[in-house]
Amino acid sequence: KGADKMSKLRCYERNYGREKLLQLVRIGREERKLEATGTEGISVKEIRLRDVLKEHYDASKKYIDGLHASIPGETVKKTFSIRNHLRLL
């Protein structure tokens, strides 16, 4: 399999020249880089820090509301405040 590829490359070099062979290698490398990232066709979305924090807060709020049933409110608020403060540092 590898010898077959090498013979094809030798034939390509003889037919088209060394410059075309180098160009073929460059194109192959660029295509492999694109395939490796898996990002072709994905649009870039700008996300603000404020939106990320809001989403995180909304998810935490559900968790806190679930704890209110079993732990007194002040304890939960204090615990959440301390944890939230430590994460932001």
Buried (B, 14 or more C-beta within 10 A) or exposed (E): EEEEEEEEEEEEBEEEEEEEBEEBEEEEEEEEEEEEEEEEEEEEEEEEEEEEEEEEEEEBEEEBEEBEEEEEEEEBEEEBEEEEEEEEE
